Amino acid sequence: MSKKTVVVGFLGSQLDAGQGAGRWEKWRPTVSLVQHQDTLVHRLELLHVPKHEALAKAVQRDIAAVSPETEVRLMSMDIADPWDFGEVYGALYDWVRRYPFDSDREQYWAHITTGTHVAQICLFLLVESRFLPGVLLQTAPPKKQIRNDPGSFALIDLDLSRYDALAQRFEQEQRDALAFLKSGIATRNKGFNALIEEIERVAIRSRAPILLTGPTGAGKSHLARRMFELKKSRHQVSGEFVEVNCATLRGDGAASTLFGHKKGSFTGAAADRAGLLRAAHDGVLFLDEIGELGADEQAMLLKAVEEKRFFPMGSDREVSSDFQLIAGTNRDLRVDVAQGRFREDLYARINLWSYTLPGLSQRTEDLEPNIEHLLSKAGVELGRAVRFNAEAKTDYMRFAQSADALWSGNFRDLSASVTRLATLADGGRITTGQVDAEIQRLRWLWQRSERGPQHGEVDLGTLLPAERLQELDYFDRVQLEAVVKVCRDSRTLSDAGRKLFDRSRTQRTVVNDADRLRKYLHKHGLSWETIVA
């Protein structure tokens, strides 16, 4: 059984008007709806304001004369100002929400030819949002005024998926966006491609915080900037991309850098400072290594993310900044939360969208397209095209995809390697000899990093003279490495002292952890400032 046709539309106070027999000589949009020989309108919901009641009844009578099968129901809308968008949309929304739609038995057309432009826009929005489950109906007068000529009409379905050409455009637009996020690199790793596809949708549709995790050099900073540029190309942000590595923030400078300060709020605060959060207003703030933030800064950041307001240091007046936060870290923040180093509420707030970028060694099939991209980029910078000889490329790819290639620095290692090869390529051709030398260089770099610090990941050679280092017993060296690591993981000397003397301090009547630690460091010729610099 075919569905009944129901039309919803406003009365045209000018276009639908007319007196005497002459009214049939003119085209009237609402009356024309029922004058088409091959189209039956079963019901017309004719919306109007109270002052046009008489005209609405006249149109109702004329429709009954032309199409007795059409039921015309007059719907008086209590709208004081038909050009007030809020008032018109509110009235229509309330009416639509009460209306007993029956899509199984009826099809609905929203007539947008009559009524004010505001009313037409409101009907469009209600159809587009599916509150009014139908299509748009546009009517037009005949080219020549002929008695009883209904003109023409067209139906517009806002379900864009039904328009093949448009669907293809949207698909191409999405492909372009994915290529943009990947810098035009035709990556082949299925897991990584699926990850980027979801990130593309989230970047365009959401302003919620995004957390990017993964090893150093995996491309977190680069991806964050590309997400910002994608949003800016869609006019979703008007501000700037502001990036800061939280591992570089220490002491009062951390809060000042992020949140700003008032003049005189601490020693050295010679003038007011806006801070990076305010610099990122209407843009994107990328906080790399967010796990390095201190407890105070974490609390202030939570308030800023949730409320878009915060207090600069030394100020008793709040300021505001509406930014989107993208956070990056190479740490497992779940562990930091469990151990009390990172606020659980802040982690929950930034973990709505969380993505782990795989290291290069997990994406060996993406090495070749990335190498080609880096070669092309290097060629532009060098002002000449650079290519591998066939044998050289085979040798380099065999090593790059082997278990011997650690790529511990991920794309930083790869970029540096390709840059070296391109720079040394005579005549723009990379030879097997250059590849062999580069492979040896990479082996040496990774062998050194593998041998690296064994106890606490601290290289004492950067802190102590070689002769002093040689005098240390193995026991003292292991202990000093562990102490230095705790210091670097702590915000202050006192904080480090509390961690290191967590048991013995409870047995002392006078507790001065900072002094005990300072004396221990001094014994080895070290200071807190030297260690954390």
C-alpha positions as CSV (number, residue, x, y, z in Angstrom):
1,M,0.0,0.0,0.0
2,S,1.4,3.4,-1.0
3,K,2.0,6.0,1.7
4,K,-0.2,9.0,2.1
5,T,1.4,12.4,1.3
6,V,1.3,15.0,4.1
7,V,2.6,18.6,3.4
8,V,3.7,20.9,6.2
9,G,4.1,24.6,5.4
10,F,3.5,28.2,6.3
11,L,0.8,30.3,4.8
12,G,2.2,32.9,2.4
13,S,0.6,36.2,3.6
14,Q,1.4,37.8,0.2
15,L,1.8,35.0,-2.3
16,D,-1.3,33.1,-1.2
17,A,-3.5,36.2,-1.0
18,G,-6.1,37.2,-3.5
19,Q,-9.7,38.4,-3.8
20,G,-12.6,37.7,-6.2
21,A,-12.4,35.6,-9.3
22,G,-9.1,37.2,-10.3
23,R,-7.3,35.2,-7.6
24,W,-7.5,32.2,-9.9
25,E,-5.5,34.1,-12.6
26,K,-2.4,34.3,-10.3
27,W,-0.1,31.5,-9.0
28,R,-0.6,30.9,-5.3
29,P,2.1,28.5,-3.9
30,T,-0.1,26.8,-1.3
31,V,-3.1,26.3,-3.6
32,S,-0.8,25.0,-6.4
33,L,0.2,22.0,-4.2
34,V,-3.2,20.4,-4.9
35,Q,-3.5,21.4,-8.5
36,H,-1.1,18.8,-10.0
37,Q,-3.1,16.1,-11.8
38,D,-0.7,13.3,-11.0
39,T,0.0,14.1,-7.4
40,L,-2.4,13.8,-4.5
41,V,-1.8,15.6,-1.2
42,H,-3.8,13.8,1.4
43,R,-3.3,16.3,4.2
44,L,-2.0,19.8,4.4
45,E,-0.8,21.1,7.8
46,L,-1.1,24.9,7.1
47,L,0.8,26.9,9.7
48,H,-0.1,30.6,10.2
49,V,0.0,33.4,12.8
50,P,-3.3,34.5,14.4
51,K,-3.7,37.7,12.4
52,H,-3.8,35.8,9.1
53,E,-6.6,33.5,10.3
54,A,-9.1,34.9,7.6
55,L,-6.6,34.3,4.8
56,A,-5.9,30.8,6.0
57,K,-9.6,29.9,6.0
58,A,-10.0,31.4,2.4
59,V,-7.1,29.2,1.2
60,Q,-8.7,26.3,3.0
61,R,-11.9,26.8,1.1
62,D,-10.2,27.2,-2.3
63,I,-8.2,24.0,-1.8
64,A,-11.5,22.2,-0.9
65,A,-13.0,23.4,-4.2
66,V,-10.0,22.2,-6.3
67,S,-9.1,19.0,-4.4
68,P,-11.9,17.7,-2.1
69,E,-9.7,14.7,-1.2
70,T,-7.2,17.0,0.5
71,E,-7.7,17.6,4.2
72,V,-6.5,21.1,5.2
73,R,-5.8,21.5,8.9
74,L,-5.2,25.1,10.1
75,M,-2.4,25.4,12.7
76,S,-2.3,28.7,14.4
77,M,1.3,29.5,15.7
78,D,1.6,32.0,18.5
79,I,4.6,33.9,17.0
80,A,4.9,37.6,17.8
81,D,7.8,38.3,15.5
82,P,8.1,35.9,12.5
83,W,11.6,37.3,11.8
84,D,12.9,36.3,15.2
85,F,14.9,33.1,14.7
86,G,14.8,31.9,18.3
87,E,11.0,32.5,18.6
88,V,10.1,30.8,15.2
89,Y,12.4,27.8,15.7
90,G,11.2,27.3,19.3
91,A,7.5,27.4,18.2
92,L,8.2,25.0,15.3
93,Y,10.3,22.7,17.4
94,D,7.6,22.4,20.1
95,W,4.9,21.7,17.4
96,V,7.1,19.1,15.7
97,R,7.9,17.3,18.9
98,R,4.1,17.0,19.7
99,Y,3.1,15.9,16.2
100,P,2.1,12.2,15.8
101,F,4.3,11.3,12.8
102,D,3.6,7.9,11.3
103,S,6.4,7.3,8.8
104,D,5.2,3.7,8.1
105,R,1.9,5.0,6.6
106,E,2.7,8.6,5.6
107,Q,5.4,10.5,3.8
108,Y,6.1,14.1,4.8
109,W,7.0,17.1,2.7
110,A,8.1,20.4,4.2
111,H,7.1,23.3,2.0
112,I,9.8,26.0,2.0
113,T,8.5,28.4,-0.7
114,T,6.2,30.4,1.6
115,G,6.6,32.0,5.0
116,T,9.5,34.3,6.0
117,H,13.1,33.4,5.2
118,V,13.5,32.6,8.9
119,A,10.6,30.2,8.8
120,Q,12.0,28.5,5.7
121,I,15.4,28.1,7.4
122,C,13.8,26.7,10.5
123,L,11.9,24.1,8.5
124,F,15.2,23.2,6.7
125,L,17.0,22.7,10.0
126,L,14.1,20.5,11.4
127,V,14.2,18.3,8.3
128,E,18.0,18.1,8.3
129,S,18.1,17.1,12.0
130,R,15.3,14.5,11.3
131,F,13.0,16.0,13.9
132,L,10.6,16.4,10.9
133,P,11.1,13.0,9.2
134,G,10.7,14.0,5.6
135,V,12.0,15.9,2.6
136,L,11.9,19.5,1.5
137,L,9.4,20.7,-1.1
138,Q,10.1,23.6,-3.3
139,T,7.4,25.0,-5.7
140,A,7.8,27.4,-8.6
141,P,5.4,29.4,-10.7
142,P,4.7,28.6,-14.4
143,K,6.8,30.5,-17.0
144,K,3.7,32.1,-18.3
145,Q,0.6,32.9,-16.2
146,I,-2.1,30.6,-17.3
147,R,-5.3,30.0,-15.4
148,N,-5.0,27.0,-13.1
149,D,-1.4,26.2,-14.2
150,P,0.2,24.9,-10.9
151,G,3.7,25.5,-12.0
152,S,6.3,23.0,-10.9
153,F,7.7,21.4,-7.7
154,A,10.8,19.6,-6.7
155,L,11.6,17.4,-3.7
156,I,15.0,17.7,-2.0
157,D,16.2,14.8,0.2
158,L,18.7,16.0,2.7
159,D,20.0,12.4,3.2
160,L,23.2,13.2,1.2
161,S,24.2,9.5,1.1
162,R,21.5,9.1,-1.6
163,Y,23.3,11.4,-4.0
164,D,26.1,9.4,-5.6
165,A,28.0,12.4,-6.9
166,L,28.0,14.0,-3.5
167,A,28.8,10.8,-1.7
168,Q,31.9,10.5,-4.0
169,R,32.9,14.0,-3.2
170,F,32.7,13.3,0.5
171,E,34.6,10.1,0.1
172,Q,37.3,12.0,-1.8
173,E,37.4,14.7,0.8
174,Q,37.9,12.0,3.5
175,R,40.7,10.4,1.5
176,D,42.3,13.8,1.1
177,A,42.1,14.4,4.9
178,L,43.7,11.0,5.6
179,A,46.5,11.7,3.2
180,F,47.0,15.1,4.8
181,L,47.3,13.6,8.3
182,K,49.9,11.1,6.9
183,S,51.7,13.9,5.0
184,G,50.8,12.3,1.7
185,I,52.7,9.1,2.6
186,A,51.0,6.0,1.2
187,T,51.4,4.0,4.4
188,R,50.6,0.2,4.2
189,N,50.3,-0.9,7.8
190,K,46.6,-1.8,8.3
191,G,46.6,-1.1,12.0
192,F,48.2,2.4,11.5
193,N,45.9,3.3,8.6
194,A,42.8,2.3,10.7
195,L,44.2,4.4,13.6
196,I,44.6,7.5,11.3
197,E,41.1,7.0,9.9
198,E,39.5,7.2,13.4
199,I,41.8,10.1,14.3
200,E,40.6,12.0,11.2
201,R,37.0,11.6,12.2
202,V,37.6,12.7,15.8
203,A,39.8,15.6,14.7
204,I,37.0,17.0,12.6
205,R,34.0,16.2,14.8
206,S,35.3,16.7,18.4
207,R,36.9,19.5,20.5
208,A,37.4,17.2,23.4
209,P,41.0,16.5,24.7
210,I,43.0,13.9,22.8
211,L,45.8,11.8,24.3
212,L,48.6,10.6,22.0
213,T,50.9,7.9,23.5
214,G,53.8,6.1,22.0
215,P,57.6,6.0,22.0
216,T,59.8,9.0,21.4
217,G,60.1,9.8,17.8
218,A,56.9,8.0,16.8
219,G,55.4,11.3,15.4
220,K,53.1,12.5,18.1
221,S,54.1,16.2,17.7
222,H,53.9,16.0,13.9
223,L,50.5,14.4,14.0
224,A,49.1,16.9,16.5
225,R,50.2,19.8,14.2
226,R,48.6,18.1,11.2
227,M,45.3,17.7,13.1
228,F,45.4,21.4,13.9
229,E,46.0,22.3,10.3
230,L,43.2,20.0,9.2
231,K,40.8,21.7,11.6
232,K,42.0,25.1,10.5
233,S,41.3,24.2,6.8
234,R,37.7,23.4,7.8
235,H,37.4,26.7,9.7
236,Q,36.9,24.9,13.0
237,V,39.7,26.8,14.8
238,S,40.8,30.4,14.3
239,G,43.6,30.5,16.8
240,E,47.2,29.2,16.8
241,F,48.9,25.9,17.4
242,V,50.9,26.2,20.6
243,E,53.3,23.5,21.6
244,V,55.3,23.0,24.7
245,N,57.4,20.1,26.1
246,C,56.4,19.7,29.7
247,A,59.7,18.1,30.5
248,T,61.4,21.5,30.1
249,L,59.2,23.2,32.7
250,R,60.6,23.4,36.2
251,G,59.6,25.2,39.4
252,D,57.7,28.5,39.3
253,G,58.6,28.7,35.6
254,A,56.2,25.8,34.8
255,A,53.1,27.5,36.1
256,S,54.2,30.9,34.7
257,T,54.8,29.5,31.2
258,L,51.5,27.7,31.0
259,F,49.1,29.9,33.0
260,G,50.9,33.3,33.0
261,H,51.7,35.5,36.0
262,K,51.2,39.0,37.4
263,K,54.1,41.3,37.7
264,G,55.9,40.8,41.0
265,S,54.2,37.4,41.7
266,F,57.7,35.8,42.3
267,T,61.3,36.8,42.0
268,G,62.1,37.7,38.4
269,A,58.5,38.4,37.4
270,A,59.3,41.9,36.1
271,A,56.2,42.2,34.0
272,D,52.8,40.6,33.4
273,R,52.9,37.4,31.3
274,A,49.9,36.0,29.4
275,G,51.0,32.3,29.3
276,L,50.7,29.6,26.7
277,L,47.1,28.6,27.5
278,R,45.9,32.1,26.6
279,A,48.1,32.1,23.5
280,A,46.2,29.0,22.4
281,H,42.7,30.6,22.7
282,D,40.5,29.4,19.9
283,G,43.3,27.1,18.8
284,V,45.1,23.9,19.8
285,L,47.4,23.5,22.8
286,F,49.8,20.5,22.4
287,L,51.4,19.5,25.8
288,D,54.1,17.0,24.9
289,E,55.3,14.7,27.8
290,I,52.3,15.8,29.9
291,G,53.3,13.2,32.5
292,E,56.2,15.4,33.5
293,L,53.9,18.1,34.8
294,G,54.0,18.8,38.6
295,A,51.1,18.2,40.9
296,D,50.2,21.9,41.1
297,E,50.2,22.4,37.4
298,Q,48.1,19.3,36.9
299,A,45.4,20.7,39.2
300,M,45.5,24.0,37.4
301,L,45.3,22.4,34.0
302,L,42.3,20.2,35.0
303,K,40.4,23.4,35.9
304,A,41.4,25.1,32.7
305,V,40.3,22.1,30.6
306,E,37.0,21.6,32.3
307,E,36.0,25.3,32.9
308,K,38.0,27.1,30.3
309,R,39.1,29.4,33.2
310,F,42.1,29.6,35.5
311,F,44.1,32.0,37.7
312,P,47.5,33.3,36.5
313,M,50.2,33.1,39.2
314,G,49.8,36.0,41.7
315,S,46.4,37.0,40.4
316,D,43.1,37.0,42.2
317,R,41.1,37.4,38.9
318,E,40.3,34.5,36.6
319,V,41.1,34.7,32.9
320,S,39.6,32.5,30.2
321,S,40.9,30.6,27.2
322,D,38.9,28.3,25.0
323,F,41.4,25.9,23.5
324,Q,41.4,22.2,22.5
325,L,44.0,20.1,24.3
326,I,46.1,17.5,22.6
327,A,48.5,15.7,25.1
328,G,51.4,13.5,24.3
329,T,53.5,11.1,26.4
330,N,55.8,8.2,26.0
331,R,54.9,7.0,29.6
332,D,52.1,4.7,30.7
333,L,50.0,7.2,32.6
334,R,48.0,4.4,34.1
335,V,51.1,3.4,36.1
336,D,51.8,7.0,37.1
337,V,48.2,7.3,38.3
338,A,48.5,4.1,40.3
339,Q,51.8,5.4,41.9
340,G,50.4,8.8,42.7
341,R,52.5,10.7,40.2
342,F,49.6,11.8,37.9
343,R,46.2,12.9,38.9
344,E,43.5,10.3,38.3
345,D,40.8,13.0,37.5
346,L,43.1,14.7,35.0
347,Y,43.9,11.4,33.3
348,A,40.2,10.6,33.1
349,R,39.6,14.0,31.5
350,I,42.2,13.7,28.8
351,N,41.7,10.0,28.1
352,L,38.4,10.3,26.3
353,W,40.2,9.9,22.9
354,S,43.4,8.0,23.5
355,Y,45.6,6.7,20.6
356,T,49.0,4.8,20.8
357,L,51.2,5.5,17.8
358,P,53.3,2.4,17.0
359,G,57.1,2.6,16.7
360,L,58.8,2.3,13.4
361,S,60.0,-1.3,14.1
362,Q,56.3,-2.2,14.4
363,R,55.5,-0.8,10.9
364,T,58.3,-2.2,8.7
365,E,56.0,-2.3,5.7
366,D,55.8,1.5,6.0
367,L,59.5,2.0,5.8
368,E,59.7,2.2,2.0
369,P,57.0,4.9,1.5
370,N,58.5,6.9,4.3
371,I,62.0,6.6,2.9
372,E,60.7,7.8,-0.5
373,H,58.9,10.7,1.2
374,L,62.1,11.7,3.1
375,L,64.2,11.4,0.0
376,S,61.9,13.7,-1.9
377,K,61.9,16.2,1.0
378,A,65.7,16.1,1.3
379,G,65.9,16.7,-2.5
380,V,63.9,19.8,-2.2
381,E,66.1,21.1,0.6
382,L,69.3,20.2,-1.3
383,G,68.0,21.6,-4.6
384,R,68.6,18.4,-6.6
385,A,66.8,15.0,-7.0
386,V,68.2,12.1,-5.0
387,R,67.7,8.4,-5.7
388,F,69.1,5.1,-4.7
389,N,70.9,2.8,-7.1
390,A,68.8,-0.4,-7.4
391,E,71.3,-2.5,-5.6
392,A,71.9,0.2,-2.9
393,K,68.1,0.4,-2.3
394,T,67.9,-3.4,-1.9
395,D,70.7,-3.4,0.6
396,Y,69.3,-0.6,2.6
397,M,65.7,-1.9,2.7
398,R,67.0,-5.4,3.6
399,F,68.7,-4.0,6.7
400,A,66.0,-1.5,7.5
401,Q,63.4,-4.2,7.7
402,S,65.6,-6.7,9.5
403,A,65.7,-7.5,13.3
404,D,69.1,-5.8,13.4
405,A,67.5,-2.4,12.7
406,L,66.3,-1.2,16.1
407,W,65.0,2.2,15.0
408,S,65.1,3.1,18.7
409,G,64.6,6.8,17.8
410,N,61.9,5.8,15.4
411,F,61.3,8.5,12.7
412,R,64.0,10.7,14.0
413,D,66.6,7.9,13.4
414,L,65.1,7.3,9.9
415,S,65.0,11.0,9.0
416,A,68.6,11.5,10.1
417,S,69.7,8.4,8.2
418,V,68.1,9.4,4.9
419,T,69.4,13.0,5.3
420,R,72.9,11.7,5.6
421,L,72.6,9.5,2.6
422,A,71.0,12.3,0.5
423,T,73.7,14.8,1.5
424,L,76.6,12.5,0.6
425,A,75.1,11.3,-2.6
426,D,77.4,12.4,-5.5
427,G,75.4,13.3,-8.6
428,G,72.2,12.6,-6.7
429,R,72.8,8.8,-6.7
430,I,73.1,6.8,-3.4
431,T,75.5,3.9,-3.9
432,T,76.1,0.6,-2.1
433,G,79.2,2.0,-0.6
434,Q,77.3,4.8,1.1
435,V,74.6,2.4,2.2
436,D,77.2,0.1,3.8
437,A,78.8,3.0,5.6
438,E,75.4,4.2,6.8
439,I,74.4,0.8,8.1
440,Q,77.7,0.6,10.1
441,R,76.9,4.0,11.6
442,L,73.4,3.0,12.6
443,R,74.7,-0.3,14.2
444,W,77.2,1.8,16.2
445,L,74.6,4.2,17.3
446,W,72.2,1.5,18.4
447,Q,74.9,-0.6,20.0
448,R,75.9,2.4,22.1
449,S,72.2,3.1,23.1
450,E,71.8,-0.6,24.0
451,R,74.9,-0.6,26.1
452,G,73.9,2.7,27.6
453,P,73.2,3.2,31.3
454,Q,72.5,-0.1,32.9
455,H,71.3,1.0,36.3
456,G,68.5,3.6,36.5
457,E,69.1,4.9,32.9
458,V,71.5,7.6,34.0
459,D,74.8,8.4,32.2
460,L,77.1,9.6,35.0
461,G,79.7,10.5,32.3
462,T,77.7,13.6,31.6
463,L,77.9,14.7,35.2
464,L,81.3,13.6,36.5
465,P,84.9,14.0,35.2
466,A,86.3,10.8,33.7
467,E,89.0,10.5,36.4
468,R,86.4,10.8,39.1
469,L,84.1,8.3,37.5
470,Q,87.0,5.8,37.3
471,E,87.6,6.1,41.1
472,L,84.0,5.0,42.0
473,D,83.4,1.5,43.2
474,Y,80.8,-0.4,41.3
475,F,78.5,-0.2,44.4
476,D,78.9,3.6,44.7
477,R,78.2,4.0,40.9
478,V,75.0,2.0,41.0
479,Q,73.8,3.9,44.1
480,L,74.6,7.3,42.6
481,E,72.9,6.4,39.3
482,A,69.7,5.5,41.2
483,V,69.8,8.7,43.3
484,V,70.3,10.9,40.2
485,K,67.4,9.2,38.5
486,V,65.1,9.9,41.5
487,C,66.2,13.5,41.5
488,R,65.4,13.9,37.9
489,D,62.0,12.3,38.5
490,S,61.2,14.8,41.3
491,R,60.1,18.4,41.3
492,T,62.2,19.7,44.1
493,L,65.2,18.7,46.3
494,S,62.9,18.1,49.2
495,D,60.6,15.9,47.1
496,A,63.5,13.8,46.1
497,G,64.8,13.6,49.7
498,R,61.4,12.3,50.9
499,K,61.4,9.6,48.3
500,L,65.0,8.5,49.1
501,F,64.8,8.6,52.9
502,D,61.2,7.4,53.1
503,R,61.9,4.9,55.9
504,S,64.7,6.4,58.0
505,R,63.1,9.8,58.1
506,T,60.3,8.3,60.3
507,Q,62.9,7.4,62.9
508,R,64.3,10.9,63.3
509,T,63.2,13.7,65.6
510,V,64.5,16.4,63.2
511,V,63.7,15.7,59.6
512,N,65.6,17.6,56.9
513,D,65.6,15.3,53.8
514,A,66.8,18.1,51.5
515,D,69.9,18.7,53.6
516,R,70.8,15.0,53.8
517,L,70.5,14.7,50.0
518,R,72.4,17.9,49.4
519,K,75.3,16.6,51.5
520,Y,75.3,13.2,49.7
521,L,75.4,14.9,46.3
522,H,78.2,17.3,47.5
523,K,80.3,14.3,48.5
524,H,80.4,13.3,44.8
525,G,80.9,16.9,43.6
526,L,77.3,17.3,42.4
527,S,74.5,19.7,43.1
528,W,70.7,19.6,42.6
529,E,71.0,22.4,39.9
530,T,73.6,20.4,38.0
531,I,71.6,17.2,38.0
532,V,68.2,18.7,36.8
533,A,69.7,21.1,34.3
